[in-house]
Amino acid sequence: MKRKLFILLTLLLPGFGLHAGTAVDYVANAGEIVKAADWDKMKTVTVDFDEYSYEPEELVFEVGQPYKLVLC
């Protein structure tokens, strides 16, 4: 049985992303950004994992669009 992990992901700031880096990448007001998001317009993105692969292979997110990321 697959378990689902739900992660709320919001990309509301230019340059805010999933990349390793320096303190410049730190978002000090992340809580405010999440509260301000219009969650009625949230899009769900599902990533299905298999033993040696996952689908879709590429994810593209729009700045300002709230997302729910579902990992299965």
N, C-alpha and C positions, 0 to 999 in steps of 0.2 A: 504494500500500500504506500502510495506516495504521500508525503507530508507537504503541506503548502506553507510557505513562509511569506507573510505579507509585509511589505515594506512600503511606507509612504515616502515617496521621493518627489521633491519639489525642486525644479530648476528655475528659479526666479531672477537670478542675477547673472548678468553677462560675466563670463569667465568662471562661474561656479560650476565645477564638474568633478568627475571622478579621476583625478590624476594626482600622482604623488608630487610633493613639492615642498614649498617653503611656507613660512607663516603668512605670506601674502595670500595663500589659498584659503586661509581660515576665515569663516564667516561668523563674526561675533554675535550677530543678531538673528541667528537661524530660527530661533523660537518665534520671533516676531514675523518672520517671512512665512513660516508654516501657518501661523494663525491668520495672516492676511490673505492667504491663497483662497481662491474661489473653488472650494471642493465640490460644488455642484457641477463644475465643468471638468472634473478629474477624468483622465483617460487611464484605462487599465492596460498595462503591458505585461504579457505572460511569457516567461522563459521556461521551456521544458528541458529538463536535464535527463540524459541517458547515461549509461556507464562511461562512455568515452566521447560524448558529444553533447551539444546543447543547441536549441533552436528558438528563435532566430539567431544567426551567427553575428548579426550586427544590430545594434540598437541606436536609434536616433531620437533625441529629445529636443523639444522646442523650449527656448528660454521663455519663462513666464507661464508655462503650461504646467499645472499640477498633475502628477502621475501617481498611480499605485503600481508598484512593481511586484508581480506574483512569481515566485520561484517554485517550480514543481519538480 
